[in-house]
Amino acid sequence: MTVTVGEIVFQSNDGRYSVIKASPEDKDDTITVVGDLGAVAIGESLRVRGRFTTHATYGERFAAAGYTPVMPKSRAGVVRYLGSGLVPGIGPALAERLVAEFGDRTLDIIAGQSVRLTQVDGIGKKRAAAIAEAVRERRAEAETVSFLHSVGLGPALARKVLRRYGDDAVRVIREDPYIVAEQVRGIGFRTADQVGRESGIADDDPRRAAGAVLHLLGKAADDGHVCTPRSVLVEEAASLSVPRDRADQSIDTLAGRGMVILEGAGPGREEQDEDVYAPPLHRAEVSVAKHLRRLAARTREVRAADERAVAEASGEELTAEQRTVVQAALSHGLVVLTGGPGTGKTTTVRALVRAQEILNRRTLLCAPTGRAAKRLAEATGREAKTIHRLLEWNPALGKFRRGEEAPLDAEVVLVDEASMLDVRLAESLVAAIPSATTLVLVGDVDQLPPISPGQVLRELIRSEIAETVRLSVVFRQAKESAIVRGAHRILHGETPEPTPAGTRGDGDLFIVRTRDPDRIADRLVAALERMKQVYGLDPKRDVMVLSPMRRGSTGTERLNALLSQELNPPQGKPPAGTRSGSLRVGDKVMQLRNDYDRDVFNGDLGEVRRIEGGITYVDIDGREVQYRIDQLEHLTLAYASTIHKVQGSEFPAIVVVLHAGHHVLLSRALVYTAITRAKRLVMILGDDRALRRAIGNDESYESRSRLEERLRVQTTP
């Protein structure tokens, strides 16, 4: 059915849901159409597919499952299209005059014979050229979107492809849809495969084989791996119906084109079973190893003044282990401090910083996330920045200002929450540290590994090239916290002991057992209210609800929908067509990816302050950040979060939701990371079987990498 848009009743904040009033082709009546209709505009014509439904409140509506933009053909449609404001420079009166002059061929004449527009009063050469350009762009866009929809791409993916390739979108997709899958986020191999089959690409086509290999390398990176053995790629490609010989050949072809890097087989593998790298990850791993070895090679004599500074900074409160760290930062170029909760890492860091200040040595403090940097600043009383801000991202150049050519100016650079350092971020950081500067990495290696590829802290500790101290003594005051005791019990494979009923203290921990997902939701709401009444905690500001998964009955998507309604209910009657998930003023939100230009990063939390003129204004760490409709995909509700997303963060209270349905992700490191995010209160809510399974699973999150091997050798391969 082809309709012409007459009125836009509602459009969601993310631009993926619209309610419009439209007139079907050759009919005088008006219908309501709902669905993902893209950046639809008044006067446009759409060919929609779907079905009519009846809503209890809004009556009969056409639910669009998909759409294709079409250029209007009737005289009335062309007048409405041109006069809607969609084409700059044309209003309703001028649209009438144009159609009166050129009739049914108006759009063709505008696009192909723009000089003739000057025949109409009020249009000069410049205006005619501008009108022609606007119509040509809109027509090309309509044709491109129509093609993208025809090969199976939905509206959201079609928009992404159009933004990425513009007028070349059709050509690029026809030539090699598998390359598009690697370049456009959200288009995976299976989607590209669907497009490829529509285009007649066979299972054994070299393009498909290369696309499968690149897809599998990307999937491995998503799982935290820096490289993948050739044999693994070939076998996994076979599961995608790519012949093994084709997959093997494609690896060599991709290497010849510089799209992958091959490196000799690791220990214990056949010579031909090379490791395959994406070029950026190979470059990063080699660079990190080179710079860490450079820093580790430097030592200096401890002078009498150094010893006095250590003694003055340490006082009587430090153990021998802690003093070793403070002294090592004065005598070594690369120092690692690790240990679990309650072992005194923060106290040690304060003393280390103080000793450097006594000696008039400048120390720069940083952390991978904004919340971790804020915690470090509060703990030390000194300025701390995110690593991204420390390295000074330059939007104009698309890279950090700080690096080998413009290194950081300090005697010491200290990185907290270093367990979150992936190989790409570490590459940028260590390249900016001069050889005379000491790098101190502080982190807990028992936590979850970084989300991105590479486990730099773990590999560095294993290599034994750095001066490493693991604090092991839990201080008496920390032992009084049920959270600290529970964390250490989890590390030993034991279930935490909850705070006794009817008592309260610092670091309380409670376990509420229920297996029914609906009961979990009810108990969660009740628990948040009790935290407010008994502990004075604001459920929105002070509490973070954690779940291992995004989807499912107890995943973050469902929990966020529930908590948004409970903690930030809509004010008044919502607009027609509003659906769950649309942001509202007052919503708690999280940034989903690094955005250097706007200085916001993956995991940053904020609150929606206002929504005006299609712009959503979000307060993030006291700064107002603006999001257009097409940028809202970078935000998600954050009343609940996956555990991976809050690494490096700390909250007054945590509720950990566990269910047997999470079984594929349950691990000791997961639960340990979750409860150590809390300062005052932890509630573990859900299935006791899931808790036991997680604690019993001490699976190590190993990532395929050659970093440890590179750190141990003296020359780069």
DOSERO-707583 format. One record per residue (C-alpha): x, z, y. Coordinates in steps of 0.001 Angstrom, whole numbers. Last residue first. Layout:
REM DOSERO-707583
PT        x        z        y
PT        X        Z        Y
...
REM end
This chain:
REM DOSERO-707583
PT        x        z        y
PT    59375    15916   -10381
PT    60125    18569    -7717
PT    63393    20417    -8171
PT    64219    24059    -8806
PT    61789    24799   -11593
PT    59617    27922   -11957
PT    57217    27043    -9153
PT    56555    23609   -10619
PT    55564    25073   -14003
PT    53254    27595   -12332
PT    51701    24775   -10289
PT    51085    22377   -13181
PT    47323    22874   -13205
PT    44367    22940   -15553
PT    42261    25891   -14472
PT    41765    29077   -16433
PT    38751    31241   -15720
PT    39633    33872   -18297
PT    36895    34787   -20705
PT    36400    38556   -20722
PT    32835    38229   -21971
PT    31705    41697   -23056
PT    30833    42708   -19503
PT    28663    39631   -19056
PT    26900    39996   -22406
PT    26185    43669   -21787
PT    24704    42913   -18365
PT    22617    40033   -19761
PT    21274    42237   -22552
PT    20370    44908   -19968
PT    18071    42376   -18292
PT    17414    42910   -14624
PT    18608    44738   -11554
PT    22102    46018   -10886
PT    21812    48003    -7671
PT    24925    48646    -5620
PT    25234    50888    -2557
PT    27719    51899       90
PT    30556    49374      420
PT    29413    46457    -1733
PT    31261    43189    -2567
PT    33008    44980    -5457
PT    29727    44851    -7384
PT    29612    41055    -7474
PT    33281    40381    -8221
PT    33163    42691   -11246
PT    29916    41084   -12437
PT    31438    37581   -12313
PT    34848    38626   -13644
PT    33197    40144   -16734
PT    31320    36957   -17463
PT    27813    35491   -17402
PT    27676    31820   -16448
PT    26136    30231   -19563
PT    23947    33314   -20144
PT    22043    33153   -16844
PT    18706    32889   -18679
PT    19401    36343   -20129
PT    18817    37743   -16651
PT    20924    39425   -13998
PT    20070    40177   -10355
PT    22841    41997    -8495
PT    21534    43868    -5438
PT    24310    44579    -2950
PT    24536    47047      -87
PT    26736    47638     2978
PT    28111    44115     2614
PT    31554    42659     1942
PT    32662    39031     1898
PT    35771    37500      355
PT    33801    35872    -2423
PT    30205    35601    -1270
PT    29543    32019    -2462
PT    30722    32628    -6026
PT    28143    35386    -6478
PT    25288    33006    -5749
PT    23351    34000    -2673
PT    20074    35688    -1773
PT    18702    36331     1713
PT    20835    33304     2520
PT    18539    30327     3151
PT    20576    27138     3070
PT    22445    25123     5659
PT    24517    21912     5436
PT    21357    19942     4598
PT    20302    20895     8103
PT    22623    18256     9532
PT    20094    15367     9544
PT    17629    17492    11526
PT    20243    18304    14155
PT    22095    21584    13907
PT    23424    23573    16881
PT    25786    26547    16613
PT    25386    29569    18891
PT    28357    31898    18538
PT    28035    35640    17874
PT    29400    35409    14333
PT    27030    32547    13537
PT    23831    32444    15635
PT    21889    29323    14656
PT    20055    26896    16956
PT    17950    24282    15152
PT    17531    21047    17148
PT    14464    18798    16750
PT    13358    19463    20309
PT    13555    23237    19943
PT    14107    25572    17007
PT    15230    29085    17886
PT    17506    31930    16794
PT    18153    31022    13143
PT    20484    33674    11754
PT    24023    33243    10487
PT    26350    33538     7505
PT    29581    31587     6965
PT    30041    30703     3274
PT    31608    27261     3763
PT    32926    27017     7291
PT    31898    26720    10901
PT    34209    25494    13704
PT    31844    22753    14896
PT    34386    19969    14361
PT    35879    21704    11334
PT    32649    21701     9343
PT    33442    23286     5985
PT    30517    23285     3590
PT    27389    25247     2719
PT    26759    27266     5888
PT    24507    30235     5107
PT    21144    31256     6556
PT    19082    34361     7394
PT    15759    33251     8847
PT    14660    34681    12198
PT    13165    31429    13507
PT    11963    29457    10513
PT    13726    27134     8090
PT    11740    24949     5711
PT    12236    26109     2122
PT     8596    26443     1104
PT     6424    23689     2546
PT     4860    22999     5886
PT     2375    20142     5522
PT        0    21236     8240
PT     1722    23575    10673
PT     1898    27239     9669
PT     -898    29557    10828
PT      444    32524    12752
PT     3959    33945    12464
PT     5576    33058     9162
PT     6946    36024     7207
PT    10600    36950     7698
PT    11449    39688     5184
PT     8761    39099     2554
PT     8233    35348     2947
PT    11958    34670     3231
PT    12525    37044      330
PT    10346    35051    -2062
PT    11724    31630    -1109
PT    15249    33054    -1238
PT    14646    34525    -4698
PT    13356    31189    -5993
PT    16385    29263    -4721
PT    18795    32074    -5623
PT    18005    31984    -9318
PT    15748    34459   -11121
PT    13123    32009   -12426
PT    15632    29184   -12573
PT    17996    27496   -10159
PT    20831    28687    -7968
PT    22688    30744   -10573
PT    24782    33915   -10905
PT    22444    35949    -8695
PT    23210    38116    -5673
PT    20935    39819    -3152
PT    22749    40760       40
PT    21664    43855     1957
PT    22646    45007     5446
PT    21047    42478     7831
PT    17909    41406     5990
PT    17049    44566     4056
PT    18043    46816     7007
PT    19553    49883     5338
PT    18400    53359     6378
PT    19449    54768     2997
PT    16166    56302     1820
PT    13492    54243     3616
PT    15319    50935     3958
PT    16872    51107      514
PT    13401    51946     -826
PT    11922    48827      790
PT    14662    46677     -689
PT    14075    48224    -4108
PT    10328    47505    -3985
PT    10980    43823    -3228
PT    13504    43622    -6053
PT    11225    45453    -8493
PT     8492    42881    -7905
PT    10921    39961    -8416
PT    12363    41549   -11557
PT     8836    42152   -12838
PT     8152    38430   -12496
PT    11382    37631   -14361
PT    10406    39984   -17248
PT    13491    41625   -18775
PT    13586    44921   -16876
PT    16366    47469   -16402
PT    17243    49113   -13096
PT    20901    50148   -12874
PT    22063    52223    -9899
PT    25405    52556    -8123
PT    26187    54811    -5176
PT    29380    54348    -3175
PT    29352    57385     -959
PT    26868    59915    -2227
PT    23288    60409    -3324
PT    21624    62357    -6081
PT    18080    62316    -7488
PT    18961    60257   -10548
PT    22630    60403   -11490
PT    24735    57582    -9984
PT    25096    54907   -12635
PT    27868    54771   -15253
PT    29185    51228   -15425
PT    29125    49470   -18831
PT    32563    49186   -20437
PT    34809    46152   -20976
PT    37885    47722   -19374
PT    37467    45656   -16196
PT    33815    46767   -16156
PT    34888    50414   -16255
PT    37158    49744   -13272
PT    34282    48315   -11255
PT    31968    51173   -12237
PT    34436    53800   -11072
PT    34788    52011    -7731
PT    31012    51639    -7327
PT    30347    55205    -8492
PT    32541    56369    -5625
PT    34188    59758    -6193
PT    37164    57970    -7756
PT    37916    56509    -4330
PT    38606    59995    -2972
PT    40970    60726    -5861
PT    42961    57523    -5417
PT    42969    54896    -8161
PT    46570    54294    -9255
PT    47382    50742   -10387
PT    48769    48896    -7370
PT    50264    45612    -8546
PT    53449    44753    -6661
PT    54939    41247    -6658
PT    58190    40004    -5077
PT    57600    36303    -5664
PT    59206    34011    -8250
PT    57413    35615   -11203
PT    55674    32324   -12144
PT    52666    34270   -13396
PT    52118    35883    -9990
PT    52251    32481    -8288
PT    49818    30946   -10770
PT    47297    33759   -10174
PT    47621    33531    -6392
PT    47382    29725    -6307
PT    44341    29281    -8510
PT    43594    25581    -8119
PT    40546    23430    -7452
PT    37773    24641    -5104
PT    35446    27559    -5841
PT    38401    29952    -5916
PT    38793    32205    -8973
PT    36415    35093    -9682
PT    37924    38532    -9226
PT    40569    40074   -11477
PT    43307    38566    -9308
PT    42568    41002    -6472
PT    44258    39897    -3278
PT    46996    40303     -677
PT    49490    37507      -16
PT    52400    38306     2302
PT    54381    35364     3716
PT    57638    36290     5445
PT    58913    34011     8195
PT    62488    32678     8456
PT    61580    29571     6442
PT    58803    28698     8870
PT    55161    28910     7713
PT    53004    25865     8589
PT    53512    24114     5223
PT    52323    27312     3523
PT    48907    27152     5155
PT    48010    23474     4781
PT    48954    23369     1109
PT    47242    26717      453
PT    43973    25205     1646
PT    44365    22297     -784
PT    45578    24443    -3722
PT    42771    26969    -3588
PT    43244    30379    -1979
PT    40353    32688    -2887
PT    42605    35170    -4705
PT    44301    35533    -1309
PT    41572    37892     -115
PT    43948    38901     2724
PT    46697    36611     4030
PT    49592    38164     5963
PT    51926    35990     8039
PT    55110    37799     9088
PT    57883    36981    11595
PT    55515    34922    13710
PT    55165    31596    15540
PT    53284    29272    13211
PT    54885    25892    12584
PT    54447    22728    14667
PT    56163    19896    12763
PT    55734    21568     9368
PT    52119    22396    10122
PT    49873    23713    12884
PT    47618    21277    14726
PT    45392    20955    11676
PT    43904    17547    10907
PT    41202    15087    11959
PT    43155    13881    14994
PT    40329    14334    17510
PT    38873    17289    15628
PT    42149    19278    15844
PT    41983    22304    13531
PT    44055    25218    14743
PT    46043    26628    11773
PT    44885    30164    12552
PT    41336    28909    12943
PT    41305    27393     9460
PT    43035    30414     7947
PT    40264    32592     9335
PT    41471    34918    12019
PT    42589    38530    12333
PT    43226    40512    15519
PT    44437    44058    14951
PT    42657    47350    14298
PT    43953    47149    10747
PT    40779    47712     8703
PT    38399    46230    11299
PT    40551    43099    11668
PT    40772    42699     7895
PT    36997    43062     7577
PT    36474    40387    10243
PT    38892    38055     8470
PT    36974    38550     5206
PT    33694    37771     6972
PT    35139    34611     8531
PT    36507    33322     5245
PT    39974    32410     3883
PT    41787    35367     5468
PT    44222    35847     8348
PT    46642    38257    10001
PT    49634    37155    12097
PT    52472    39647    12449
PT    55041    39655    15270
PT    58134    41767    14664
PT    58831    44386    17326
PT    60449    46681    14721
PT    57733    49299    15181
PT    55221    46440    15000
PT    56483    45351    11572
PT    56181    48908    10274
PT    52603    49143    11613
PT    51573    45938     9841
PT    52929    47212     6527
PT    51301    50604     7017
PT    47909    49038     7645
PT    48343    46709     4651
PT    49187    49650     2406
PT    46093    51563     3477
PT    43980    48469     2764
PT    45506    47943     -692
PT    44985    51603    -1616
PT    44008    51555    -5284
PT    40314    52187    -4640
PT    39216    48706    -5671
PT    41601    46712    -7893
PT    45194    45690    -7319
PT    47391    42972    -5808
PT    50152    42731    -3231
PT    52298    39584    -3339
PT    55447    39103    -1237
PT    57354    35943     -288
PT    60274    35909     2183
PT    61747    39209     1055
PT    63463    42131     2818
PT    61074    43374     5479
PT    57842    42619     3587
PT    59473    44246      557
PT    59705    47557     2438
PT    55959    47798     3012
PT    55301    46720     -580
PT    57701    49263    -2058
PT    56120    51985       70
PT    52802    51258    -1677
PT    54295    51648    -5136
PT    56040    54905    -4124
PT    52696    56290    -2987
PT    51679    56287      671
PT    50055    59135     2610
PT    53124    61097     3652
PT    54059    58927     6633
PT    54107    55234     5873
PT    54699    53758     9318
PT    57451    56195    10247
PT    59175    55935     6857
PT    58981    52144     6824
PT    60293    51952    10397
PT    63183    54301     9545
PT    64075    52163     6526
PT    64030    49003     8634
PT    66257    50602    11278
PT    68736    51508     8547
PT    68861    47882     7488
PT    67312    46263     4430
PT    69463    43227     3621
PT    67712    39871     3627
PT    66001    37631     1099
PT    64931    33979     1229
PT    64391    31983    -1966
PT    60719    32974    -2191
PT    59935    31133     1043
PT    61415    27824     -134
PT    59898    28251    -3579
PT    56480    28696    -1907
PT    57076    25586      196
PT    57982    23286    -2677
PT    55257    24585    -4994
PT    52567    24171    -2338
PT    53737    20612    -1590
PT    53685    19484    -5227
PT    50231    20969    -5751
PT    48846    19468    -2543
PT    50173    15967    -3213
PT    48733    16043    -6717
PT    45389    17288    -5398
PT    45205    14582    -2719
PT    46140    11857    -5252
PT    43442    12733    -7834
PT    45538    13736   -10792
PT    45922    12566   -14388
PT    48185    14489   -16749
PT    49902    12272   -19277
PT    49119    12166   -22981
PT    51689     9476   -23797
PT    54381    12034   -24653
PT    52184    14003   -27032
PT    51358    17529   -25891
PT    53063    20891   -26464
PT    54453    21240   -22941
PT    52828    19021   -20281
PT    52620    15253   -20493
PT    54332    13226   -17794
PT    52552    12684   -14485
PT    50007    10059   -13528
PT    48523     9822   -10027
PT    45061     8380    -9457
PT    43608     5924    -6903
PT    46990     4369    -6149
PT    45814      901    -7246
PT    48278      881   -10148
PT    47089     4355   -11128
PT    43497     3100   -11162
PT    44489      259   -13472
PT    46422     2627   -15746
PT    43405     4938   -15997
PT    41135     1923   -16493
PT    43078      869   -19575
PT    42418     4219   -21264
PT    38727     4080   -20371
PT    38441      528   -21704
PT    40239     1477   -24935
PT    37938     4450   -25405
PT    34753     2408   -24980
PT    32548     3870   -22208
PT    29295     5195   -23645
PT    29285     8285   -21381
PT    30479    10442   -24307
PT    33362     7965   -24614
PT    34357     8868   -21052
PT    34774    12486   -22176
PT    37153    11393   -24930
PT    39218     9184   -22612
PT    39358    11823   -19889
PT    40496    14492   -22349
PT    43222    12245   -23753
PT    44528    11460   -20235
PT    45017    15159   -19551
PT    43156    16494   -16489
PT    44531    17728   -13164
PT    43696    20275   -10448
PT    40878    21934   -12366
PT    38364    24221   -10639
PT    35125    23073   -12314
PT    34318    20863    -9314
PT    37797    19367    -9778
PT    36913    18540   -13399
PT    33704    16872   -12210
PT    35703    14791    -9742
PT    38121    13718   -12478
PT    35142    12876   -14701
PT    33541    10752   -11980
PT    36834     8956   -11326
PT    37147     8176   -15034
PT    33512     7045   -15288
PT    33857     4789   -12239
PT    36958     3181   -13725
PT    35070     2473   -16951
PT    32080     1128   -15030
PT    34260    -1198   -12969
PT    36031    -2374   -16132
PT    32661    -3475   -17601
PT    32259    -2082   -21117
PT    28734     -730   -20635
PT    27597    -3900   -18840
PT    26875    -4286   -15091
PT    23610    -6203   -14579
PT    22768    -5059   -11042
PT    19944    -2782   -12195
PT    22409    -1467   -14786
PT    24858     -687   -12012
PT    22212     1075    -9934
PT    21368     3319   -12876
PT    25061     3833   -13532
PT    25566     4817    -9902
PT    22869     7465   -10322
PT    24483     8633   -13558
PT    27930     8697   -11977
PT    26853    10939    -9149
PT    25431    10090    -5759
PT    25111    13452    -4006
PT    28213    13125    -1831
PT    29029     9525    -1037
PT    32570     8275    -1703
PT    32922     8741    -5444
PT    29442     7442    -6269
PT    30007     4515    -3908
PT    32998     3514    -6041
PT    30670     3405    -9026
PT    28183     1145    -7215
PT    30783    -1647    -7163
PT    30046    -5079    -5685
PT    26291    -4705    -5280
PT    26632    -1292    -3695
PT    29295    -2447    -1246
PT    27398    -5586     -210
PT    24103    -3736      368
PT    25732     -946     2373
PT    27856    -3205     4606
PT    25466    -2951     7575
PT    25978      823     7745
PT    28412     2047     5087
PT    28379     5857     5236
PT    25206     6467     7258
PT    23292     3922     5153
PT    24535     5497     1932
PT    23440     8942     3098
PT    20013     7707     4185
PT    19495     5987      830
PT    20377     9233     -922
PT    17612    11109      927
PT    15029     8327      569
PT    15498     7848    -3182
PT    18007     5422    -4658
PT    16612     3425    -7578
PT    17847     -105    -7035
PT    14733    -1110    -5059
PT    15084     1919    -2799
PT    18526      764    -1731
PT    17231    -2768    -1128
PT    14362    -1582     1074
PT    16746      714     2947
PT    18972    -2291     3674
PT    16099    -4514     4808
PT    14726    -1806     7094
PT    18182    -1143     8534
PT    18728    -4833     9196
PT    15342    -5012    10975
PT    16105    -1959    13095
PT    19532    -3270    14042
PT    18138    -6719    14891
PT    15324    -5174    16961
PT    17756    -3030    18968
PT    20163    -5931    19535
PT    17371    -8200    20738
PT    16075    -5600    23203
PT    19576    -5067    24620
PT    20176    -8840    24965
PT    16827    -9352    26733
PT    17557    -6489    29121
PT    20903    -7985    30026
PT    19454   -11476    30521
PT    16472   -10396    32629
PT    13038    -9271    31499
PT    10383    -8242    34030
PT     8188   -11322    33718
PT     8470   -13001    30307
PT    10427   -16277    30140
PT    13586   -14136    30033
PT    12697   -13402    26417
PT    13721   -16981    25538
PT    17393   -15969    25695
PT    16743   -13658    22746
PT    16422   -16542    20298
PT    17229   -14978    16930
PT    16114   -11328    16957
PT    13559   -11524    19794
PT    12265   -14875    18512
PT    11811   -13536    14988
PT    10058   -10417    16306
PT     7622   -12421    18462
PT     6759   -15052    15840
PT     3137   -13891    15443
PT     2427   -14555    19150
PT     5254   -15556    21491
PT     3831   -15145    25001
PT      904   -12798    24336
PT     3174   -10846    21988
PT     5736   -10387    24744
PT     3099    -9507    27367
PT     1509    -6840    25147
PT     4920    -5307    24378
PT     5654    -5207    28114
PT     2502    -3162    28711
PT     3114     -795    25759
PT     6740      -25    26704
PT     9896    -1950    25863
PT    13383    -1036    27063
PT    14466      886    23996
PT    12777     -286    20768
PT    11095     2634    18990
PT     9253     3513    22176
PT     5913     2781    20520
PT     5335     -459    22452
PT     7344    -2693    20118
PT     5701    -1404    16937
PT     2171    -1185    18389
PT     2381    -4708    19753
PT     3872    -5968    16466
PT     1093    -4320    14475
PT    -1624    -5808    16699
PT     -105    -9284    16321
PT       75    -8847    12541
PT     3424    -8967    10752
PT     4986    -5501    11047
PT     8539    -5059     9699
PT     8703    -3207     6422
PT    10163      204     5559
PT    10051     1019     1827
PT     8521     4242      575
PT     8639     6750    -2246
PT     6548     9327    -4099
PT     4046     9338    -1239
PT     1202    11832    -1599
PT    -1815    10173       32
PT    -4077    12887     1412
PT    -7693    13955      899
PT    -8619    17387     2238
PT    -6403    19614     4371
PT    -7389    23044     3045
PT    -7944    22647     -708
PT    -5750    19529     -815
PT    -7115    16421    -2553
PT    -4686    13848    -3885
PT    -4245    10076    -3436
PT    -1366     8533    -5298
PT     2189     7303    -4835
PT     3828     4218    -3392
PT     4308     3503      282
PT     5082      207     2043
PT     5874     1390     5541
PT     5150      -89     8960
PT     6626     1457    12070
PT     4535     2020    15193
PT     5299     5722    15482
PT     8649     6577    13894
PT     9787     7594    10409
PT    13219     9187    10058
PT    12762     9411     6291
PT     9343     9381     4674
PT     9781    12250     2236
PT     6165    13121     1529
PT     2691    13167     3107
PT      318    10373     4175
PT    -2974    11081     5966
PT    -5357     8129     6255
PT    -6843     6198     9175
PT    -9646     3607     9054
PT    -9663       95    10558
PT    -8240    -1769     7580
PT    -6083    -4915     7390
PT    -2959    -2904     6422
PT    -3620      820     6020
PT    -3583     2847     9251
PT    -1396     5940     9337
PT    -1572     9618    10269
PT     1656    11275     9261
PT     2861    14409     7479
PT     6589    14471     6907
PT     9036    16067     4516
PT    12750    15419     4231
PT    13724    15805     7880
PT    15475    19134     7212
PT    13376    20893     9847
PT    10156    19561     8368
PT     8167    16822    10133
PT     4548    17306    11133
PT     1636    15346    12593
PT     3502    12111    13290
PT      875     9694    14630
PT        6     6009    14230
PT     2349     4884    11477
PT     1377     1500    10040
PT      509     1348     6362
PT     1334     -952     3448
PT        0        0        0
REM end
